[in-house]
Amino acid sequence: MPNKWTGKGNPYTKQEVRDRLKKVVDQNKAIIAAGAGTGISAKFIEKGGADLIIIYNSGRFRMSGHGSTAGMMAYGDANAVAMEIGEFEVLPVVEEVPVICGVHGSDPRRRMWHFLGQVKDMGFSGVNNFPTHSIIDGHFRNVLEETGMSFQKEVAMVDLATRMDLFSIVYVAKPEEAVQMADAGADAIIAHVGTTVGGSIGVTGASVSMDAALERTQAIVHAVKKANKDTFFLAHGGPINTPEDVRYTLDHVDGLHGFVGASSLERMGVEASLTNLTKEFKSLTL
């Protein structure tokens, strides 16, 4: 249903977003969701044909020249940053593509029912669980779990979003986390295999191999398909970076529907194009 005030665009209902994505899959095309940290990124990502635009607090750091993992640190209010980018930069310029808000579901300062109401009123069509504790492991993850800032809080946020008719597209790092999210009503599961490689601030030694990334992604897809066959599945991160990488992943992971690109689309595109364009200008002589 189009926006009742403008006649087009955001927000969409949960089912309307699902119907849009199903149409893409039915046409045998890959679903492409893109992270946007600025209005101009979102504007031209839409012109490029993306199916979803996701607002992350990490987008602000990424487009300021810092690593996306800064979005996991205490460098600002993740929920406030995502709302600010949405309100003042992205939602004013996106004409028709559904826009999703990155929500830090374990933020202990938020009444999540109240905050998700604000997300919906702002014009977002859904939520994504970022920053997510699913990509934290080891001792620190155990501390978070034991002190009330658990991954389960993110699951509860998605359950609430489902009841509020918000579409949800979520990050998980393990099959068991994926099943929890599917049971909570998540519409799309993103297999997160680590920080994206490449570019000026991508990882190298911290990344997993392509084989390991494919294996983990396949395990997540298989686990959820048993619980909810209507879920959309997307890949993200690690060595899955370029269109060629995504093509290879789609060919080797059964049941995968597409890809989520943040650094891969937004940061890489800016780094390469600005560098090369500046070099063209600097090649001019008097």
Solvent accessible surface area in square Angstrom, and as a share of the most:
residue,aa,sasa,rsa
1,M,148,0.66
2,P,76,0.48
3,N,26,0.13
4,K,157,0.66
5,W,207,0.72
6,T,96,0.56
7,G,49,0.48
8,K,116,0.49
9,G,5,0.05
10,N,18,0.09
11,P,50,0.32
12,Y,26,0.10
13,T,46,0.27
14,K,32,0.14
15,Q,104,0.46
16,E,35,0.16
17,V,0,0.00
18,R,45,0.17
19,D,73,0.38
20,R,70,0.26
21,L,2,0.01
22,K,113,0.48
23,K,130,0.55
24,V,23,0.13
25,V,46,0.26
26,D,99,0.51
27,Q,92,0.41
28,N,144,0.74
29,K,125,0.53
30,A,38,0.29
31,I,1,0.00
32,I,52,0.27
33,A,0,0.00
34,A,0,0.00
35,G,0,0.00
36,A,0,0.00
37,G,2,0.02
38,T,34,0.20
39,G,11,0.10
40,I,122,0.62
41,S,14,0.09
42,A,0,0.00
43,K,86,0.37
44,F,110,0.46
45,I,23,0.12
46,E,30,0.13
47,K,144,0.61
48,G,71,0.69
49,G,53,0.51
50,A,12,0.09
51,D,27,0.14
52,L,1,0.00
53,I,0,0.00
54,I,0,0.00
55,I,0,0.00
56,Y,4,0.01
57,N,6,0.03
58,S,3,0.02
59,G,0,0.00
60,R,77,0.28
61,F,38,0.16
62,R,7,0.03
63,M,54,0.24
64,S,68,0.44
65,G,49,0.47
66,H,98,0.44
67,G,28,0.27
68,S,24,0.15
69,T,71,0.41
70,A,15,0.12
71,G,2,0.02
72,M,39,0.17
73,M,106,0.47
74,A,104,0.80
75,Y,136,0.52
76,G,50,0.48
77,D,43,0.22
78,A,10,0.08
79,N,0,0.00
80,A,45,0.35
81,V,25,0.14
82,A,0,0.00
83,M,25,0.11
84,E,79,0.35
85,I,0,0.00
86,G,0,0.00
87,E,70,0.32
88,F,138,0.57
89,E,55,0.25
90,V,0,0.00
91,L,32,0.16
92,P,88,0.55
93,V,52,0.30
94,V,13,0.07
95,E,109,0.49
96,E,76,0.34
97,V,7,0.04
98,P,1,0.00
99,V,0,0.00
100,I,0,0.00
101,C,0,0.00
102,G,2,0.02
103,V,0,0.00
104,H,40,0.18
105,G,7,0.07
106,S,3,0.02
107,D,13,0.07
108,P,98,0.62
109,R,169,0.62
110,R,68,0.25
111,R,139,0.51
112,M,28,0.12
113,W,147,0.52
114,H,68,0.30
115,F,5,0.02
116,L,0,0.00
117,G,22,0.21
118,Q,78,0.34
119,V,0,0.00
120,K,75,0.32
121,D,127,0.66
122,M,61,0.27
123,G,9,0.09
124,F,0,0.00
125,S,0,0.00
126,G,0,0.00
127,V,0,0.00
128,N,0,0.00
129,N,0,0.00
130,F,16,0.07
131,P,4,0.03
132,T,0,0.00
133,H,12,0.05
134,S,3,0.02
135,I,63,0.32
136,I,31,0.16
137,D,111,0.57
138,G,48,0.46
139,H,148,0.66
140,F,119,0.50
141,R,31,0.11
142,N,84,0.43
143,V,58,0.33
144,L,15,0.08
145,E,67,0.30
146,E,146,0.66
147,T,80,0.47
148,G,39,0.37
149,M,64,0.29
150,S,17,0.11
151,F,7,0.03
152,Q,98,0.43
153,K,87,0.37
154,E,0,0.00
155,V,11,0.06
156,A,54,0.42
157,M,2,0.01
158,V,0,0.00
159,D,52,0.27
160,L,31,0.15
161,A,0,0.00
162,T,39,0.23
163,R,173,0.63
164,M,45,0.20
165,D,61,0.32
166,L,3,0.01
167,F,0,0.00
168,S,0,0.00
169,I,0,0.00
170,V,0,0.00
171,Y,4,0.01
172,V,0,0.00
173,A,14,0.11
174,K,89,0.38
175,P,42,0.26
176,E,98,0.44
177,E,6,0.03
178,A,0,0.00
179,V,44,0.25
180,Q,65,0.29
181,M,0,0.00
182,A,6,0.04
183,D,107,0.56
184,A,11,0.09
185,G,22,0.21
186,A,2,0.02
187,D,2,0.01
188,A,0,0.00
189,I,1,0.00
190,I,0,0.00
191,A,2,0.01
192,H,12,0.05
193,V,1,0.01
194,G,25,0.24
195,T,52,0.30
196,T,8,0.04
197,V,37,0.21
198,G,28,0.27
199,G,51,0.49
200,S,89,0.58
201,I,56,0.28
202,G,21,0.20
203,V,32,0.18
204,T,120,0.70
205,G,78,0.75
206,A,87,0.68
207,S,29,0.19
208,V,46,0.27
209,S,67,0.43
210,M,43,0.19
211,D,105,0.54
212,A,41,0.32
213,A,0,0.00
214,L,18,0.09
215,E,128,0.57
216,R,77,0.28
217,T,0,0.00
218,Q,33,0.15
219,A,42,0.32
220,I,1,0.01
221,V,1,0.01
222,H,85,0.38
223,A,24,0.18
224,V,0,0.00
225,K,79,0.33
226,K,180,0.76
227,A,52,0.40
228,N,50,0.25
229,K,160,0.68
230,D,83,0.43
231,T,2,0.01
232,F,14,0.06
233,F,2,0.01
234,L,1,0.00
235,A,1,0.01
236,H,16,0.07
237,G,1,0.01
238,G,0,0.00
239,P,21,0.13
240,I,0,0.00
241,N,22,0.11
242,T,54,0.32
243,P,108,0.68
244,E,123,0.55
245,D,32,0.17
246,V,13,0.07
247,R,136,0.49
248,Y,95,0.36
249,T,1,0.00
250,L,37,0.18
251,D,90,0.47
252,H,100,0.45
253,V,4,0.02
254,D,97,0.50
255,G,19,0.18
256,L,19,0.09
257,H,44,0.20
258,G,0,0.00
259,F,9,0.04
260,V,0,0.00
261,G,0,0.00
262,A,6,0.05
263,S,6,0.04
264,S,18,0.12
265,L,72,0.36
266,E,6,0.03
267,R,10,0.04
268,M,32,0.14
269,G,40,0.38
270,V,55,0.32
271,E,47,0.21
272,A,54,0.42
273,S,62,0.40
274,L,107,0.53
275,T,67,0.39
276,N,81,0.42
277,L,91,0.45
278,T,78,0.45
279,K,132,0.56
280,E,114,0.51
281,F,132,0.55
282,K,160,0.68
283,S,80,0.52
284,L,130,0.65
285,T,124,0.72
286,L,230,1.15
